[in-house]
């Protein structure tokens, strides 16, 4: 039975099906509207670094044919064949999109969906309607993304602008306009035999009919004549001629488990060094830090670096029009990063949460909202009498507000570094003082760490479990260490650790030492033990 996804839901492909030869069907329509349905094959930085992996009406397949455009069939407006085990290592995400070709807006579309079929059986379906959008002219429907294994996410995020704007968002470049070509007649189609209940054989378009299971994929069948796609009067697309700026992306794609402090599904931010590495030393006050080898140093706010044209914002691919001169160019690097993702880091100290995605409220520390857009309600989140008693007794009390509605909320607190941690059924232990916000879908409780030699005889922490995101704040850039039998941390500097780790209190207080004045100041530490894969997070600061 197919799983019905809502916007923001995601799952491992292996949890949906054991197959890797998949059919992706998209159904979208609206009165008087014409759509271009495409697939973008993106690299680890969420960029279209190889234009051969932009699959659309003029380029129906990738070089090794791991992604193929099939055309309308089985009741779908457009369909694709995706063979996951043949996708090259440099492709980390497949983004399926629909854009308007001509006048109109996405609020005019009727009920639609994106679905995945494996072995002739529909395994997942994400349905949407035009009421979820406003004036957008494009929508990012769903993503296959590589995060240690291939996963699927229902995105459903509207995007201003058409195909050109969407291409630029992924780092591509619109090179030139192509002359319009009269549309040619579609290739003849055939219907399945009358006694057959299954849709037509793989690769052959079928007459429009109600949605039904799509063709199954096993061993590739004998080549069938591909349907001719109508020629569109559309711009010719080319890959970027210079490295495009790294931008956040929806629902995370890195080939590995994301590092602590990294936005779920995104590559490392260019403003923060990877955890475990030493950040560059701060330059003297008033001076710019040195630039990486071969790159121009950043210019002061409101100024252009030497050798650039006035009014041209930095990081824009060659060939794109300037965003404007003067104030607009100066503000360009600081514009909001809207990525189609529920949680998005705007910079190291500012987090954006999109309440329209996921359909669930957010619990945030009271007073942490610095700005919001849309219709958002903020309410008091009480812990109840029992919760207040536990919080007062353990020091793990959180003063929370509940954010609901449809809009975007920006969160920050005293310039602390913010790190969104995505949980998928696992758990993490974090001190309540280090929690800024989290999805209401997560379960949380106070966890006790037994021990002697400390006031009260115990330490306490908050344990979060379930599926969702918790935003952790730190003083400075933390370091993540693997748990080994010889891993110790100062209880005043440790921020978080995997909930599967065993925590033992290690006290260096000795009666013999107490006979002499003075001590090292390092009397109470935490020792961590656990299987490979467990970790601790330590900040360069003691609370």
N, C-alpha and C positions, 0 to 999 in steps of 0.2 A: 504494500500500500504506500502511495506517495506521501511524503512528509510535506505539510503545508508550512511554508516559511513566511514570516513577517519581515518587514524591513529591518535590517540590522542583524538578523539571525545568520548563523554560520555553523558549519560542521565540517569534519574531515570527510573527504570523498570515500575513504575506506569504511566510514560508518554508514554511508549511504548505499554503497555497492562495492563488490570486490573487483568489478571490471574497470578497465582503463580506456576502453574504446567507447566513447560517449557521444550521444546525440544531444545537442542543445537547440531547443526550439523557442522562438520568440513570437508572441502574438501581440500586435499593437495596431490600432486603427482609429480613425476619426473622420468625421464627415468632411470631405474636401481636402483631406490632409495626405501628404506623401512623405514617406519615411525612408531614410537611409539607415540600415542596421549593419553595424560593423563590429569587428573584434580587434582590439589593440594588444599586441604582444609586447610587454614591457620588461625592462631589465630590473636589476635589484634596486636601482634608484628611481623606479617608477617613470622611466623615460623610454620613448620610442627610439632607441639607439640604432635599430636596424629596420629601415622602412619596409623590408620584405615581410615583416610580421604585422603590418597593418592590412588586415583582411577585409576587403570591401568589394563593391561591385566591379571595380576595375582590376582587382588583384584577388582572385577567389581562393587562393591557397598559398601556404607557406612553402619554402623551398623543399623541405623533406615531407610535405603534405601531412604534418601533424595537426594542422588546422585547415579546414576546408569549408568554404561557403557552398551550401547545397541548393539554396533557393527555396521558394515556398513549397511546402508539402505537409501532409498529415494534419491539415488545419492550421499550420503555423504560417505567419507572415514571412518569416525567414528562418533558416535552420543552418546549423553548423555541425561538422563532425570534428571532434577533438580526441586525439589519441595521446593520452598523458605520458605514456612511457616512451614516446618518440619526440617529445618537446625538447629542444636543445637546452643545455645547462645554463645558457645566458638569459633565458626567458624565465622570469619568476612570477609573472602575473598575466592573465588573460582577462581583459576588461570588455564586456559586451555592452554596447551602447546603441541608442536609437536617437537620431537627429532628424529634425524637420527639413525637408527639401521644398522650400517655398514659404508662403505666408502661413501664419498660425502660431499657436503656442500649446504647450503640453497640457494645459488645463482643459483643452478641448478633446483629448483622447478618451475613448471609452474603456471599458474593462480590458485589461491585457495581462500578460504573464511572461515569465521566462521559466523554462522547465528543463530538467535533465532526464534523459531516458538511457537506460543501460539494459542490454539484453532484451529489448522489446518491452521493457517494463518501466513506467514512469516512477522515478525514485524521489524526486523533489520538485516542488513547484512554488514559485513566488508570484502572487497575483497583486496587481496594482490598478488604480483608477486615476482618471484625470483630476479628481478632487484633491489628490495629494500634491498637486503642482499648481503654479500660478502662471507667470509669464515666461517661464523657461522654454527654450527651443531645443533642448537636448536632455537626455536622461541617461545616467549610468545605471544599468539594470542589475547586473550581477558580475561577480568576479570569481575566477579560479585563481588562487594564490598559493605560492609555495612557502610554507612555514614549517620546516622540517619534513612535512608531507604535504601533498596537495589538498587544498580545502576549498569550499565554496561559500560565498557570502552573498546574501540578498542585499543589494545596495539601495536601489530606488531613489537615487539622489538627482534632483533636477540640476541643470547646468545652463547658465545664461549664455546666449550665443549659439551658433549652429555647429556644423562639423568643423569649420575652420577654427573656431574658438576652442573646441574640444581637442583638436589636434595640437594646437599651440600649448594647451594645458599639459599635454603629455610630452612636450619638448619637440614636437614636429614643426615643420615650416611649410607655409603655403607659398609655392614658388611662382606660379603664373596661372592665368586664366586659360582654359582650353576652349576652343570654339565649340558651339553647340552642334550636336550631331542629331539628325532626325532619329526618333526611336524606331527600332526595328521590331518586327513581329516576334513574339516569344516562340521559343522552340516548341514543337508539338509535344503535348503531354499524353499520358495514357492512364487509364483507370485500372485498379486491380481487378482481377477476374471476379465475376459476380458471386461465386461461392466463397471467395476469400473474405475473411473478416479483418485481416491484418492490413496495414497501410502498404503502399507500393514498395517495391524493392529499393534498397539503398541507392541514393543518388538520383532517383527519378521523381520529378515533381508530380503531385497529385492534384486533382480538381479540389477546390475548396470544400471542406466538410467539417463537421464538428470535431473538436480536439479529440484525438485518440492516440494510443501508444505509437511512438515513432519506430522506424525500422531498427532492428537489433543490429549490433555490430559484433562480429566475431572476426574471423580471418577476412581481410579485405576481399570483396567479391570481384568478379571480372569487371574490367573497366566498362562503364556505361557512358553513352554520350552525355556530356554535361549540358544542362540547359543553358541557353544563351541568355545572358542578363541584358536588360534594356540599357542602352547607352544613356548616361546622364550628362546633362550640361553642368558639370561640376569642375572645380579647380583641380589642377594637377597637383598631386601631393608629393613632397620630397622629404627625405630625412633631414634633420638639422645638420647644418654645415659646421657648427661649432658646439662645444659642450653646452648643454642647457642647464639652467640652475636646478639644483635639487629642490623639489617641493614635496611637502607631505602628501600622502596618498591614502586612498581609502582602504581600510581593513587590512593593512599590513601585508607585506609580501616577502620579507627576507628569507633566504634559504635556511636560516638557522633559527633557533628559539631566540626571540628578541632579547637584547641585553636589558638589564634593569635600567629604568630611566629612559628607555627608548619608546617612542610612541608605538603602540601595538601595530605590527604590520608595516612599519616604516623602516627605512634605512637610518643610519646614524645621522643625527643632525649635524650640519656643518658648523654649528656654533658651540657644540659641546663635544669634548673628546670622548672616545669610547671608554667605558668603565674598565678600570684596571690600568689605564695609561695616565701618565702625569700631564695635567693641563699645562699649557705654555705659561711662562712667568708673565705677570702683569707688567706692562710698560710703565715708565714714569708718568705721573699725572700730566694730562694734556698732550701726550704723545700717542701716536697710533702704533699698535703692535706690528711686528714684522710680518710680511705676507709670506705664504708658502712659496717654495722655489718656483720661479717661472710665472708667478701671478702678480697682478698689480695690488699694492696695498690699499686697504679701504680708505675712502676719503672721509673727512669730517662731515658731520651732519649738515646737509644743505649745500655741499660742495661737490664738484665733479673731480675725479682723479685726473692726473695729467694724461694727455694723449687721447681723451675721449671727447665726443661731441657734446656740447651743452644740450641739456634736455633729454639725453638718452640714458634711461635707467640702466644700472649695471646688472649683468646676469641675463640680459635678453638675448636670445639667439640672433645671429646675423640675419639680416634680411627682414626682420620684423619692424613695423613702424614704431617710431618713438612714442612714448606715453605722454609727451608734452614737455615743455621747458619750464624752468623755474621751480615753483613750489611743487607741482605735480611730480616732476622728476625726482625731487629731493625726498618726497614721501613714499615713492614707489616701493623701496625695500621694506617698508614697515606696514604694508597693507595686510589686511586680514587674510589668513591662510584658510580658505574653505576647500576642503578636500573630499567631501562626501563621506567622512568618517565621523563616528559618534564623538570620539575624544581626539582632539588635535592640539598639539603644542604650538602656540604662537611664537614663543621663544622660551628660554630656560625658566622664566619666572611667571609665565602666563599660560593658562590652560583654557581651551574652548570646548564646551560640551553642547552638542546639538540634540535637544530634547525631542525633535521630530523623528529621530532615528531610534529604533529599538522599542519605542512605545512604553518606556518605563521612567518613573521619576528618578531624580538624583538627590542623594543626601549629601550636603556640604556643610563645612564648618560655618557657624553663624558669622556674618560679616565678611565672608570671603568673596562675595560677588563684587566685581568692580565695574561691570557693564553687562547689559543684555539687549537682545534684539527680539522682536516678535511679541507674542502674548504669553508671558510667563508669570506664574503665581509663585510667591514665596510664603511658605507657612512654617510655623514652629513645629519641630519634631521632638516630642517629649519622650523620655525614656521610661516614664512610669515610676511609681514609688519604689518598686524593687530595683529597677535599673539605677535610680539615683542613689539608693543605698549601696549597691555594689560599686558604682563609680566613685562615691566618696570614700569607700573603704579601701579601694585598690588604686586610686589615682588614675583610673582608666575611663573617666567620664568624658563624653564628647557632647559639646553643645552644638546641635545640628539644626539646619533648616532644610525643608523639603521643597525642591524645585520641580514644578510641573508645568505643563502647557506645551505650546508649539513655538519654539524659538531657540536662540543660541545664548548661552550664559558664559561669561568670561570670569574665571576664578583666579585669585592670587592671594598671597598673604605675606606681608613684610619682606618681599623680595626673595623668598625662599625658592630653591630649585625644586621644580615639580617633575615627577616621574609617574606616568600612567602605567600601571601593571595590570595586564590582562590575565584573568583567571579563567580556565576552562575545565572546571570540575576539581581543580587542585586547590591548595590553600597556602596562605602566607600569614606570618605573625608580624604585626607592626604595633609599635607603641601608639596609643591614642593621640599623643601629642604630635606624632608625625603623619597623621592622616588628615588630608585636606578635603577629599570628597570620594564618593563611591556610588556605584549603581545600587538601587534599592533591592535588586534581585539577589544580592550577596547576603549570606548569613554571617553574623558576627557575634562573638561572645568573648568574655574575659577568660584568659588562660593563666593559670598559676604556675610559677616556677619555684619549686621547693628549694630550700637551702638554709644553711646556718651561717652565722657570722655577718648577717646584714640586718638592718633595723626591720622589725616585724617578722623576720624569719622567712620571707618570701619576696619574689618579684612578680610583677603582673604584666601582661601584654594583651593586645587584642588579636584574635584569630579570625581571619576572613576566609570563607569558603564558598564555592559555587561557581556560577558562570557570570562574568561581568568584569568591570574594571574598578580598581581602587587607585586613587592618586596619592602618592606618598611625597612628602616634602622633606628636604634635607638642607642643612647648612653647608653650602658648597657642593662640589662634585664628589659623590661617594665612590667607593671601590667595592666590587663584588668579589668575594673569595669562595672557592669551593670548600665544602666541609670535609675535613680530614680528622683523624684522631688527635692531631696536635694543633687544632684550630681554637684559639682563644680570642676573646674580644672584651674590651672594656664595656661594662654594662651601661655606661653613660654615653658611649659613642656608637654602639650598635643601633641600627635603625630598624632592620627587618631580617627575617630569615624564613626559609621554607618550613612549613608547618610539620613536615615529616622528620625534621632534624630532632635529635635528642639533645636537650639542653641540661647541662650540669653546672651547678654553682661551684666555682673554684675560689676559695678564700686563702689569701696568703698571710692572714693574721695569725701569729704564733704567740703563745704565752711568753716565750723566751724573749721575743722582740719587744714585748710590752714592758719589759724590765728596763729598757733603754729608751732615752728620749728620741723622738723623731722616727719617721719611716718613709718608705718610697712614695707613698701616696697611691700606689696601685695595689689596693688590698682586696678588692672584690672584682673577679672576672667571670665571664661565662665561657664554659667549654662546650663545643659543639661536636656532635657525632652523628653520623648518618651514612646511608648508602650513597654511591656516586650519583651526582645530579643535584644534591642538596647544596645550598649556598647560604651565605650571610652577606648583609649589606652594612657597611660601616662608613660613617661620614667623618670628615676631617674637623670634628667639633665635638666637644663634650657638653652635654646639657647639665 
